[in-house]
Structures are given as structure tokens and as C-alpha cells.
Amino acid sequence: HARCPPLPPMELAQLQAEVGRLAAELQDATQEKVQAAQYGLAVLEENGELKQRCGELEGQVDRLSSELTHMKEALAECHSSHKRAAVAGENREESLVREAAAKEAQLAARLEEQHGELRQLQYQLSNAGAESERLSAALQDLRQECQALEAEKTQLREELKQHKSRELRQLQDCAELEEENISLQEQVSVLKGNQVPHPAGPLWADLLGSQGCLCLTWDKEGEETAGMASATSCSPSSTL
């Protein structure tokens, strides 16, 4: 190779400056290319992500479209069911109105019947109250009568005791008089057997006859008094 002639210092400095400039531009261009490449890679990655996202969105759109179709069908079915339900509800409402009117009529009739029964029960209750007052008054009268009869019964018992006591004394007196009568009759028989006239004979006969009649009278009165006392003592208990 032929040796180049040495360059002047000025040109060498210019060349060095040009080389530095070109190196700087090359570095800048390289850096820009690297950045462009990195940006391109980022764009490619983002593009891939966007494509993937777009695919996912398309899938979601398809699913949403299918769901929308199903929802439209369900909505149409719901509208149809609602219409049928509305018609059935109207029919049911009319039926319920008729049934309610019938029940209301039945309840009104039943209520009127209950009012009639209530009035009858009130009338019966009023009669029962009056009857209760009447029975209370009658019971009070009966109690007063029972008290009076009880007092009368006590009095009759006392009188019966007194009658029995008198009857017992009369029976004792009658027994004594009978004994005396028997003794006198024996004496009269003895006197008649002896046939001795005595001026007191008729008097003794009259005395014996009067004593016998007196005994019979006392016996009869005692029996009547006992019967009357027994009947009187039984009367209050039977009345009660």
C-alpha cells in the first residue's frame, strides 16, 4: 500500500470532529433503532394482548348475545305468562269477589240469627232474674215461716212435756183412785153380803161411780192431748 501523505493538522482535526459527529449520530441512530425496536416489541406485545383481549371480548359478545337472546325469549315468555296470569288473576278476582259476597250474605244471615238468639237469651235472662227474685222472696218467706214453725215447735214440745207430766200425774192419781175404788167395791160387797142397811150406802155408790167416771175422763183427755201434741210436733217438719 502506498502511504498517504500526512494530512494537515487542520484537516485531521476536522476529520476527527466529523468522525466524532458520525459516531455520535451512529450511536444516536443505534439507540433510536434500539428504542424503535423495543417500542415495536412493546407494540407487538400490546397488539397481541389487544388481539387476545379482542378475542375474549368477541367471546363475551357472543355469550352476551346468546344471553340476550335467551333473555328476550324469557322476557317474551314472562310477558306471555304475565298476560295469562293477569287473565287468570282477573278471573280469580271475580271468583273471589263472588265468593266474598256469598260469604258476606251468609255472615249477615248468621249475624241476624245470632242477634235473634241474643234477644231471646236476654228475654230469658230477664225472666230468670224476675223468677230468681220471686224465689228469693218466697225463700225469705219460707225462712220466716220455718223460724215461726220452729218457735211453735219448741213451744209445742214444752206443752207436750207439760201434758205428759200432767198425764203421768193423772195416771198415777187414776191408779190410786182405781185401787181405792177396788177397795171400796170390796167393802161394798162385804157390806152387801152382810145385808146390813147403812144410810151412807147410796153415797158410797155415787162416790165410786163418780171416781170411775173421773178416771175414764182423765184417761181420754190424756190420750187426746198426746195425739194432738204428736200431730202438732210433726206438722212443722212436714211443712219444712
Accessible surface in RSA format (square Angstrom, percent):
REM  Atomic radii and reference values for relative SASA: ProtOr
REM  Chains: A
REM  Algorithm: Lee & Richards
REM  Probe-radius: 1.40
REM  Slices: 20
REM RES _ NUM      All-atoms   Total-Side   Main-Chain    Non-polar    All polar
REM                ABS   REL    ABS   REL    ABS   REL    ABS   REL    ABS   REL
RES HIS A   1   234.02 127.9 160.16 111.3  73.85 188.9 116.88 120.5 117.14 136.3
RES ALA A   2    98.18  90.3  66.24 102.2  31.93  72.6  75.44 106.2  22.74  60.2
RES ARG A   3   228.84  96.1 198.85 101.4  29.99  71.4  82.05 112.1 146.79  89.0
RES CYS A   4   110.62  83.7  88.17  98.3  22.45  52.8  27.80  70.4  82.82  89.3
RES PRO A   5   101.57  74.0  93.36  85.1   8.21  29.8  98.81  81.6   2.76  17.2
RES PRO A   6   130.18  94.9 102.99  93.9  27.19  98.8 112.93  93.2  17.25 107.2
RES LEU A   7    86.84  48.4  67.01  47.9  19.83  49.8  67.23  47.2  19.61  52.8
RES PRO A   8    63.71  46.4  57.99  52.9   5.72  20.8  63.69  52.6   0.02   0.1
RES PRO A   9   114.50  83.4 107.46  98.0   7.04  25.6 109.97  90.8   4.53  28.1
RES MET A  10   140.51  72.8 132.41  87.6   8.10  19.3 103.58  88.1  36.93  48.9
RES GLU A  11    78.47  45.1  78.11  59.1   0.36   0.9  24.62  47.6  53.85  44.0
RES LEU A  12    83.83  46.7  83.83  60.0   0.00   0.0  83.83  58.9   0.00   0.0
RES ALA A  13    56.53  52.0  50.82  78.4   5.71  13.0  52.99  74.6   3.54   9.4
RES GLN A  14   111.48  62.3 104.02  76.0   7.46  17.8  40.72  86.7  70.76  53.7
RES LEU A  15    86.54  48.2  86.29  61.7   0.26   0.6  86.54  60.8   0.00   0.0
RES GLN A  16   112.26  62.8 102.69  75.0   9.57  22.8  36.86  78.5  75.40  57.2
RES ALA A  17    67.10  61.7  49.79  76.8  17.32  39.4  61.63  86.8   5.47  14.5
RES GLU A  18    67.81  38.9  65.84  49.8   1.97   4.7  31.36  60.7  36.45  29.8
RES VAL A  19    94.73  62.3  93.89  85.0   0.84   2.0  94.31  81.9   0.42   1.1
RES GLY A  20    38.77  47.8   0.00   N/A  38.77  47.8  33.62  92.3   5.15  11.5
RES ARG A  21   111.15  46.7 103.07  52.5   8.08  19.2  67.56  92.3  43.60  26.4
RES LEU A  22    89.51  49.8  86.07  61.6   3.44   8.6  86.46  60.7   3.05   8.2
RES ALA A  23    54.03  49.7  45.36  70.0   8.66  19.7  50.22  70.7   3.81  10.1
RES ALA A  24    48.56  44.6  44.46  68.6   4.09   9.3  48.22  67.9   0.33   0.9
RES GLU A  25    82.34  47.3  78.71  59.5   3.64   8.7  38.51  74.5  43.83  35.8
RES LEU A  26   122.20  68.1 118.63  84.9   3.57   9.0 122.08  85.7   0.12   0.3
RES GLN A  27   125.20  70.0 120.20  87.8   4.99  11.9  33.50  71.3  91.69  69.5
RES ASP A  28    76.46  53.6  74.99  74.6   1.47   3.5  20.03  47.1  56.43  56.3
RES ALA A  29    38.17  35.1  35.66  55.0   2.51   5.7  37.64  53.0   0.53   1.4
RES THR A  30    66.79  47.5  66.15  67.1   0.64   1.5  55.22  74.2  11.57  17.5
RES GLN A  31    95.79  53.6  91.82  67.1   3.97   9.5  27.31  58.1  68.48  51.9
RES GLU A  32   112.09  64.4 108.43  82.0   3.66   8.7  36.89  71.4  75.20  61.4
RES LYS A  33   150.97  73.7 145.26  89.1   5.71  13.6  90.31  81.3  60.66  64.6
RES VAL A  34    72.11  47.4  70.07  63.4   2.04   4.9  72.11  62.7   0.00   0.0
RES GLN A  35    96.23  53.8  92.51  67.6   3.72   8.8  31.05  66.1  65.18  49.4
RES ALA A  36    62.13  57.1  49.54  76.4  12.60  28.7  55.47  78.1   6.67  17.7
RES ALA A  37    57.41  52.8  44.37  68.5  13.05  29.7  55.93  78.8   1.49   3.9
RES GLN A  38   108.56  60.7 103.38  75.6   5.18  12.3  35.35  75.2  73.21  55.5
RES TYR A  39   156.87  73.2 152.49  86.8   4.37  11.4 112.51  84.5  44.36  54.7
RES GLY A  40    25.94  32.0   0.00   N/A  25.94  32.0  25.76  70.7   0.17   0.4
RES LEU A  41   106.89  59.5 106.12  75.9   0.77   1.9 106.13  74.5   0.75   2.0
RES ALA A  42    50.32  46.3  45.59  70.4   4.73  10.8  47.74  67.2   2.59   6.9
RES VAL A  43    61.78  40.7  61.26  55.5   0.52   1.3  61.43  53.4   0.35   0.9
RES LEU A  44   116.33  64.8 108.43  77.6   7.91  19.9 108.79  76.4   7.54  20.3
RES GLU A  45   118.72  68.2 109.14  82.6   9.58  22.8  42.97  83.1  75.75  61.8
RES GLU A  46    96.16  55.2  94.42  71.4   1.73   4.1  24.84  48.0  71.31  58.2
RES ASN A  47    59.18  40.8  58.07  56.1   1.11   2.7   8.21  19.8  50.97  49.3
RES GLY A  48    36.55  45.1   0.00   N/A  36.55  45.1  31.15  85.5   5.40  12.1
RES GLU A  49   113.19  65.0 108.98  82.4   4.21  10.0  39.10  75.6  74.09  60.5
RES LEU A  50   104.52  58.2 101.75  72.8   2.77   7.0 102.11  71.7   2.41   6.5
RES LYS A  51   139.91  68.3 128.85  79.1  11.06  26.3  79.48  71.5  60.43  64.4
RES GLN A  52   119.21  66.7 107.42  78.5  11.79  28.1  38.67  82.3  80.54  61.1
RES ARG A  53   120.65  50.7 119.20  60.8   1.45   3.5  40.20  54.9  80.46  48.8
RES CYS A  54    60.67  45.9  59.62  66.5   1.05   2.5  16.25  41.2  44.42  47.9
RES GLY A  55    38.29  47.2   0.00   N/A  38.29  47.2  28.91  79.3   9.38  21.0
RES GLU A  56    81.03  46.5  71.08  53.8   9.95  23.7  38.33  74.1  42.69  34.9
RES LEU A  57    75.46  42.0  75.39  53.9   0.07   0.2  75.39  52.9   0.07   0.2
RES GLU A  58   102.67  58.9 101.09  76.5   1.58   3.8  36.62  70.8  66.06  53.9
RES GLY A  59    22.95  28.3   0.00   N/A  22.95  28.3  21.92  60.1   1.04   2.3
RES GLN A  60    67.14  37.5  66.70  48.7   0.44   1.0  12.77  27.2  54.37  41.2
RES VAL A  61    85.81  56.5  85.20  77.1   0.61   1.5  85.64  74.4   0.17   0.5
RES ASP A  62    93.84  65.7  87.61  87.2   6.23  14.7  28.12  66.2  65.72  65.5
RES ARG A  63   136.04  57.1 131.99  67.3   4.05   9.6  65.00  88.8  71.04  43.1
RES LEU A  64   109.18  60.8 106.44  76.1   2.73   6.9 106.72  74.9   2.45   6.6
RES SER A  65    55.25  46.7  51.03  68.1   4.22   9.7  33.69  71.7  21.55  30.2
RES SER A  66    52.13  44.0  45.20  60.3   6.93  16.0  31.33  66.7  20.80  29.1
RES GLU A  67    90.36  51.9  89.24  67.5   1.11   2.7  32.13  62.1  58.23  47.5
RES LEU A  68    93.29  52.0  91.99  65.8   1.31   3.3  92.89  65.2   0.40   1.1
RES THR A  69    70.22  49.9  69.61  70.6   0.60   1.4  45.58  61.2  24.64  37.2
RES HIS A  70   112.41  61.4 108.60  75.5   3.81   9.7  78.77  81.2  33.64  39.1
RES MET A  71   127.65  66.1 122.90  81.3   4.75  11.3 100.55  85.5  27.10  35.9
RES LYS A  72   126.88  61.9 121.25  74.4   5.63  13.4  73.01  65.7  53.87  57.4
RES GLU A  73   105.09  60.3  95.95  72.6   9.14  21.8  44.84  86.7  60.24  49.2
RES ALA A  74    61.47  56.5  50.59  78.1  10.88  24.8  57.74  81.3   3.73   9.9
RES LEU A  75   101.18  56.3  97.64  69.8   3.55   8.9 100.75  70.8   0.43   1.2
RES ALA A  76    61.32  56.4  50.51  78.0  10.80  24.6  56.27  79.2   5.05  13.4
RES GLU A  77   100.09  57.5  96.93  73.3   3.16   7.5  43.82  84.8  56.28  45.9
RES CYS A  78    74.73  56.5  69.47  77.5   5.26  12.4  17.49  44.3  57.24  61.7
RES HIS A  79    99.47  54.4  98.80  68.7   0.67   1.7  69.43  71.6  30.04  35.0
RES SER A  80    42.83  36.2  37.99  50.7   4.84  11.2  24.01  51.1  18.82  26.4
RES SER A  81    43.16  36.5  39.97  53.3   3.19   7.4  30.75  65.5  12.41  17.4
RES HIS A  82   123.27  67.4 118.91  82.7   4.36  11.1  76.82  79.2  46.45  54.0
RES LYS A  83   140.96  68.8 138.31  84.9   2.65   6.3  83.83  75.5  57.13  60.9
RES ARG A  84   133.00  55.8 125.94  64.2   7.06  16.8  75.18 102.7  57.82  35.0
RES ALA A  85    60.58  55.7  47.28  73.0  13.29  30.2  54.00  76.0   6.57  17.4
RES ALA A  86    44.69  41.1  32.19  49.7  12.50  28.4  43.68  61.5   1.01   2.7
RES VAL A  87    87.35  57.5  87.26  79.0   0.09   0.2  87.32  75.9   0.03   0.1
RES ALA A  88    57.34  52.7  51.00  78.7   6.34  14.4  54.88  77.3   2.46   6.5
RES GLY A  89    33.82  41.7   0.00   N/A  33.82  41.7  30.01  82.4   3.81   8.5
RES GLU A  90   104.87  60.2 102.59  77.6   2.28   5.4  31.48  60.9  73.39  59.9
RES ASN A  91    84.33  58.2  80.10  77.4   4.23  10.2  26.80  64.5  57.54  55.6
RES ARG A  92   140.83  59.1 136.74  69.7   4.09   9.7  51.52  70.4  89.31  54.1
RES GLU A  93   106.19  61.0 104.85  79.3   1.33   3.2  31.77  61.4  74.42  60.8
RES GLU A  94    96.50  55.4  93.68  70.9   2.82   6.7  32.08  62.0  64.42  52.6
RES SER A  95    38.60  32.6  36.72  49.0   1.89   4.3  12.26  26.1  26.34  36.9
RES LEU A  96    81.21  45.2  78.79  56.4   2.42   6.1  79.03  55.5   2.18   5.9
RES VAL A  97    93.82  61.7  90.29  81.7   3.53   8.5  92.90  80.7   0.92   2.5
RES ARG A  98   150.34  63.1 142.47  72.6   7.87  18.7  75.18 102.8  75.15  45.5
RES GLU A  99    76.05  43.7  69.53  52.6   6.51  15.5  33.87  65.5  42.18  34.4
RES ALA A 100    58.39  53.7  50.29  77.6   8.10  18.4  55.24  77.8   3.15   8.3
RES ALA A 101    56.24  51.7  47.85  73.8   8.39  19.1  50.88  71.6   5.36  14.2
RES ALA A 102    51.91  47.7  42.34  65.3   9.58  21.8  50.82  71.6   1.10   2.9
RES LYS A 103   113.03  55.1 112.59  69.1   0.44   1.0  65.43  58.9  47.60  50.7
RES GLU A 104   120.39  69.1 117.67  89.0   2.71   6.5  41.43  80.1  78.96  64.5
RES ALA A 105    62.80  57.7  50.33  77.7  12.48  28.4  57.91  81.5   4.90  13.0
RES GLN A 106   124.33  69.5 115.78  84.6   8.55  20.3  42.56  90.6  81.77  62.0
RES LEU A 107   122.60  68.3 119.93  85.8   2.68   6.7 120.28  84.5   2.33   6.3
RES ALA A 108    59.07  54.3  48.50  74.9  10.57  24.0  54.03  76.1   5.04  13.4
RES ALA A 109    65.30  60.0  51.68  79.8  13.61  31.0  60.22  84.8   5.08  13.5
RES ARG A 110   120.81  50.7 118.36  60.3   2.45   5.8  46.49  63.5  74.32  45.0
RES LEU A 111   104.31  58.1 102.22  73.1   2.09   5.3 104.09  73.1   0.23   0.6
RES GLU A 112   106.47  61.1 103.52  78.3   2.95   7.0  47.47  91.8  59.00  48.2
RES GLU A 113    90.32  51.9  79.13  59.9  11.19  26.6  36.31  70.2  54.01  44.1
RES GLN A 114    70.34  39.3  67.54  49.4   2.79   6.7  28.47  60.6  41.87  31.8
RES HIS A 115    78.73  43.0  77.74  54.0   0.99   2.5  53.46  55.1  25.28  29.4
RES GLY A 116    26.96  33.2   0.00   N/A  26.96  33.2  21.85  60.0   5.11  11.5
RES GLU A 117    74.36  42.7  72.32  54.7   2.05   4.9  30.22  58.5  44.14  36.0
RES LEU A 118    89.40  49.8  87.98  62.9   1.42   3.6  89.06  62.5   0.35   0.9
RES ARG A 119   138.96  58.3 133.45  68.0   5.50  13.1  67.97  92.9  70.98  43.0
RES GLN A 120   105.75  59.1  99.07  72.4   6.67  15.9  30.08  64.0  75.67  57.4
RES LEU A 121   107.72  60.0 104.39  74.7   3.33   8.4 104.74  73.6   2.98   8.0
RES GLN A 122   101.87  57.0  95.83  70.0   6.04  14.4  33.46  71.2  68.40  51.9
RES TYR A 123   148.67  69.4 143.01  81.4   5.66  14.7 105.23  79.1  43.45  53.6
RES GLN A 124    87.88  49.1  83.34  60.9   4.54  10.8  32.96  70.2  54.91  41.6
RES LEU A 125   129.70  72.2 124.44  89.0   5.26  13.2 127.58  89.6   2.12   5.7
RES SER A 126    73.95  62.5  59.27  79.1  14.68  33.8  32.64  69.5  41.32  57.9
RES ASN A 127    68.12  47.0  63.27  61.1   4.85  11.7  26.92  64.8  41.21  39.8
RES ALA A 128    55.06  50.6  44.28  68.3  10.78  24.5  51.44  72.4   3.62   9.6
RES GLY A 129    32.27  39.8   0.00   N/A  32.27  39.8  31.54  86.6   0.73   1.6
RES ALA A 130    62.08  57.1  52.57  81.1   9.50  21.6  55.37  78.0   6.70  17.8
RES GLU A 131    73.81  42.4  71.72  54.3   2.09   5.0  37.27  72.1  36.54  29.8
RES SER A 132    60.71  51.3  56.56  75.5   4.15   9.6  26.09  55.6  34.62  48.5
RES GLU A 133   129.49  74.3 121.60  92.0   7.89  18.8  45.28  87.6  84.21  68.8
RES ARG A 134   135.35  56.8 127.97  65.2   7.38  17.6  73.87 101.0  61.48  37.3
RES LEU A 135    94.72  52.7  91.58  65.5   3.14   7.9  91.86  64.5   2.86   7.7
RES SER A 136    64.12  54.2  56.08  74.8   8.04  18.5  34.47  73.4  29.64  41.5
RES ALA A 137    57.10  52.5  48.35  74.6   8.75  19.9  56.17  79.1   0.93   2.5
RES ALA A 138    36.05  33.1  31.37  48.4   4.67  10.6  35.24  49.6   0.80   2.1
RES LEU A 139    86.52  48.2  85.29  61.0   1.23   3.1  86.17  60.5   0.34   0.9
RES GLN A 140    88.67  49.6  88.13  64.4   0.54   1.3  31.36  66.7  57.31  43.5
RES ASP A 141    74.71  52.3  73.71  73.4   1.00   2.4  19.17  45.1  55.54  55.4
RES LEU A 142    94.03  52.4  94.03  67.3   0.00   0.0  94.03  66.0   0.00   0.0
RES ARG A 143   130.82  54.9 128.41  65.5   2.41   5.7  37.94  51.9  92.88  56.3
RES GLN A 144    98.65  55.2  93.94  68.7   4.71  11.2  28.94  61.6  69.72  52.9
RES GLU A 145    88.79  51.0  85.48  64.7   3.31   7.9  34.70  67.1  54.09  44.2
RES CYS A 146    37.45  28.3  36.44  40.6   1.01   2.4  16.99  43.0  20.46  22.1
RES GLN A 147   127.50  71.3 118.51  86.6   8.99  21.4  43.75  93.1  83.75  63.5
RES ALA A 148    61.93  56.9  49.41  76.3  12.52  28.5  57.92  81.6   4.01  10.6
RES LEU A 149    35.18  19.6  35.18  25.2   0.00   0.0  35.18  24.7   0.00   0.0
RES GLU A 150    80.65  46.3  80.34  60.8   0.31   0.7  40.36  78.1  40.30  32.9
RES ALA A 151    64.03  58.9  51.03  78.7  13.00  29.6  59.27  83.5   4.76  12.6
RES GLU A 152    82.35  47.3  79.55  60.2   2.79   6.7  24.65  47.7  57.69  47.1
RES LYS A 153    36.20  17.7  36.20  22.2   0.00   0.0   5.11   4.6  31.09  33.1
RES THR A 154    69.91  49.7  69.70  70.7   0.21   0.5  54.98  73.9  14.93  22.6
RES GLN A 155   107.70  60.2 102.91  75.2   4.79  11.4  30.88  65.7  76.82  58.3
RES LEU A 156    28.75  16.0  27.68  19.8   1.06   2.7  27.73  19.5   1.01   2.7
RES ARG A 157   113.30  47.6 112.56  57.4   0.74   1.8  31.86  43.5  81.44  49.4
RES GLU A 158    85.28  49.0  85.28  64.5   0.00   0.0  29.91  57.9  55.36  45.2
RES GLU A 159    64.91  37.3  64.62  48.9   0.29   0.7  22.74  44.0  42.17  34.4
RES LEU A 160    25.93  14.4  25.84  18.5   0.09   0.2  25.84  18.1   0.09   0.2
RES LYS A 161   132.43  64.6 126.03  77.3   6.41  15.3  80.27  72.3  52.16  55.6
RES GLN A 162   100.08  56.0  95.42  69.7   4.66  11.1  30.21  64.3  69.87  53.0
RES HIS A 163    44.20  24.2  41.82  29.1   2.39   6.1  25.44  26.2  18.76  21.8
RES LYS A 164   114.54  55.9 110.14  67.6   4.41  10.5  61.58  55.4  52.96  56.4
RES SER A 165    48.48  41.0  41.44  55.3   7.04  16.2  28.15  59.9  20.33  28.5
RES ARG A 166    89.90  37.7  89.42  45.6   0.48   1.1  40.08  54.8  49.83  30.2
RES GLU A 167    41.11  23.6  40.05  30.3   1.06   2.5   9.21  17.8  31.90  26.0
RES LEU A 168   104.89  58.4 103.22  73.8   1.67   4.2 104.55  73.4   0.33   0.9
RES ARG A 169   125.24  52.6 125.24  63.8   0.00   0.0  61.72  84.4  63.51  38.5
RES GLN A 170    47.28  26.4  46.99  34.3   0.29   0.7  14.05  29.9  33.22  25.2
RES LEU A 171    84.94  47.3  80.61  57.7   4.33  10.9  80.94  56.8   4.00  10.8
RES GLN A 172    96.92  54.2  92.02  67.3   4.90  11.7  31.11  66.2  65.81  49.9
RES ASP A 173    61.29  42.9  60.67  60.4   0.62   1.5  10.17  23.9  51.11  51.0
RES CYS A 174     4.84   3.7   4.84   5.4   0.00   0.0   1.18   3.0   3.66   3.9
RES ALA A 175    47.69  43.9  44.64  68.9   3.05   6.9  47.07  66.3   0.63   1.7
RES GLU A 176    98.82  56.7  97.52  73.8   1.31   3.1  29.50  57.1  69.32  56.6
RES LEU A 177    30.51  17.0  30.18  21.6   0.32   0.8  30.35  21.3   0.16   0.4
RES GLU A 178    85.45  49.1  84.36  63.8   1.09   2.6  23.83  46.1  61.62  50.3
RES GLU A 179   118.38  68.0 111.56  84.4   6.82  16.2  40.52  78.4  77.86  63.6
RES GLU A 180    89.01  51.1  85.95  65.0   3.06   7.3  33.76  65.3  55.25  45.1
RES ASN A 181    25.40  17.5  25.40  24.5   0.00   0.0   1.86   4.5  23.54  22.7
RES ILE A 182    98.23  55.9  98.20  73.2   0.03   0.1  98.22  70.7   0.01   0.0
RES SER A 183    49.26  41.6  47.32  63.1   1.94   4.5  24.98  53.2  24.28  34.0
RES LEU A 184    24.20  13.5  24.13  17.3   0.07   0.2  24.13  16.9   0.07   0.2
RES GLN A 185    91.39  51.1  89.77  65.6   1.62   3.9  24.91  53.0  66.47  50.4
RES GLU A 186   106.28  61.0 102.24  77.3   4.04   9.6  40.19  77.7  66.09  54.0
RES GLN A 187    96.82  54.1  93.77  68.5   3.05   7.3  33.93  72.2  62.89  47.7
RES VAL A 188    33.32  21.9  33.30  30.1   0.01   0.0  33.32  28.9   0.00   0.0
RES SER A 189    71.26  60.2  60.05  80.1  11.20  25.8  34.21  72.9  37.04  51.9
RES VAL A 190    92.55  60.9  85.46  77.4   7.10  17.1  91.91  79.9   0.64   1.7
RES LEU A 191    83.07  46.3  81.46  58.3   1.60   4.0  81.74  57.4   1.33   3.6
RES LYS A 192   149.93  73.1 136.20  83.6  13.72  32.7  87.80  79.0  62.13  66.2
RES GLY A 193    62.71  77.3   0.00   N/A  62.71  77.3  36.59 100.4  26.12  58.5
RES ASN A 194    92.49  63.8  69.35  67.0  23.15  55.7  14.47  34.8  78.02  75.4
RES GLN A 195   154.31  86.3 126.68  92.6  27.63  65.8  39.40  83.9 114.91  87.2
RES VAL A 196    91.17  60.0  80.81  73.2  10.36  25.0  81.89  71.2   9.28  25.2
RES PRO A 197   125.48  91.5  99.66  90.8  25.83  93.9 111.44  92.0  14.05  87.3
RES HIS A 198   103.32  56.5  87.37  60.7  15.95  40.8  55.22  56.9  48.10  56.0
RES PRO A 199   128.32  93.5  95.66  87.2  32.67 118.7 108.84  89.9  19.48 121.1
RES ALA A 200    24.03  22.1  20.59  31.8   3.44   7.8  23.96  33.7   0.07   0.2
RES GLY A 201    31.50  38.9   0.00   N/A  31.50  38.9  27.09  74.3   4.42   9.9
RES PRO A 202    92.95  67.7  85.50  77.9   7.45  27.1  92.33  76.2   0.62   3.9
RES LEU A 203   125.02  69.6 121.79  87.1   3.23   8.1 123.79  86.9   1.23   3.3
RES TRP A 204   101.46  40.7 101.09  48.9   0.37   0.9  84.94  45.3  16.52  26.8
RES ALA A 205    57.53  52.9  46.58  71.9  10.95  24.9  49.62  69.9   7.91  21.0
RES ASP A 206    99.22  69.5  89.61  89.2   9.62  22.7  30.28  71.3  68.94  68.8
RES LEU A 207    73.94  41.2  70.12  50.2   3.83   9.6  73.58  51.7   0.37   1.0
RES LEU A 208    16.05   8.9  13.93  10.0   2.12   5.3  14.22  10.0   1.83   4.9
RES GLY A 209    40.42  49.8   0.00   N/A  40.42  49.8  38.62 106.0   1.81   4.0
RES SER A 210    62.81  53.1  49.88  66.6  12.92  29.8  49.80 106.0  13.00  18.2
RES GLN A 211    28.75  16.1  27.81  20.3   0.94   2.2  10.03  21.3  18.72  14.2
RES GLY A 212    22.11  27.3   0.00   N/A  22.11  27.3  21.66  59.4   0.46   1.0
RES CYS A 213    81.63  61.7  78.13  87.1   3.50   8.2  25.35  64.2  56.28  60.7
RES LEU A 214    72.45  40.3  68.64  49.1   3.81   9.6  71.92  50.5   0.53   1.4
RES CYS A 215     7.08   5.4   7.08   7.9   0.00   0.0   4.97  12.6   2.10   2.3
RES LEU A 216   127.03  70.7 122.45  87.6   4.58  11.5 122.86  86.3   4.17  11.2
RES THR A 217    64.57  45.9  60.35  61.2   4.22  10.0  40.31  54.1  24.26  36.7
RES TRP A 218    59.68  23.9  57.51  27.8   2.17   5.1  40.51  21.6  19.17  31.1
RES ASP A 219    44.57  31.2  40.45  40.3   4.12   9.7  23.66  55.7  20.91  20.9
RES LYS A 220   132.57  64.7 129.74  79.6   2.83   6.7  75.12  67.6  57.45  61.2
RES GLU A 221    82.69  47.5  81.47  61.6   1.22   2.9  30.87  59.7  51.82  42.3
RES GLY A 222     4.41   5.4   0.00   N/A   4.41   5.4   4.34  11.9   0.07   0.2
RES GLU A 223   125.00  71.8 113.99  86.2  11.01  26.2  42.83  82.8  82.17  67.1
RES GLU A 224   102.73  59.0  91.00  68.8  11.73  27.9  47.96  92.8  54.77  44.7
RES THR A 225    27.13  19.3  25.71  26.1   1.42   3.4   5.52   7.4  21.61  32.7
RES ALA A 226    31.44  28.9  29.75  45.9   1.69   3.9  31.24  44.0   0.20   0.5
RES GLY A 227    42.04  51.8   0.00   N/A  42.04  51.8  36.61 100.5   5.43  12.2
RES MET A 228   119.12  61.7 110.52  73.1   8.60  20.5  76.02  64.6  43.10  57.1
RES ALA A 229     6.93   6.4   3.56   5.5   3.37   7.7   6.50   9.2   0.43   1.1
RES SER A 230    58.04  49.0  55.96  74.7   2.07   4.8  32.36  68.9  25.68  36.0
RES ALA A 231    67.82  62.4  52.31  80.7  15.51  35.3  61.18  86.2   6.64  17.6
RES THR A 232    33.40  23.8  29.12  29.5   4.27  10.2  19.30  25.9  14.10  21.3
RES SER A 233    25.22  21.3  20.64  27.6   4.57  10.5  11.51  24.5  13.71  19.2
RES CYS A 234    79.25  59.9  76.03  84.8   3.22   7.6  27.13  68.7  52.12  56.2
RES SER A 235    55.33  46.8  50.23  67.0   5.10  11.7  25.36  54.0  29.97  42.0
RES PRO A 236     3.08   2.2   3.08   2.8   0.00   0.0   3.08   2.5   0.00   0.0
RES SER A 237    64.70  54.7  47.59  63.5  17.11  39.4  35.79  76.2  28.91  40.5
RES SER A 238    94.52  79.9  56.63  75.6  37.89  87.3  55.46 118.1  39.06  54.7
RES THR A 239    81.77  58.2  49.95  50.6  31.83  75.9  43.92  59.0  37.86  57.2
RES LEU A 240   112.03  62.4  53.13  38.0  58.90 148.1  68.40  48.0  43.62 117.4
END  Absolute sums over single chains surface
CHAIN  1 A    19916.7      18018.8       1897.9      12173.7       7743.0
END  Absolute sums over all chains
TOTAL         19916.7      18018.8       1897.9      12173.7       7743.0
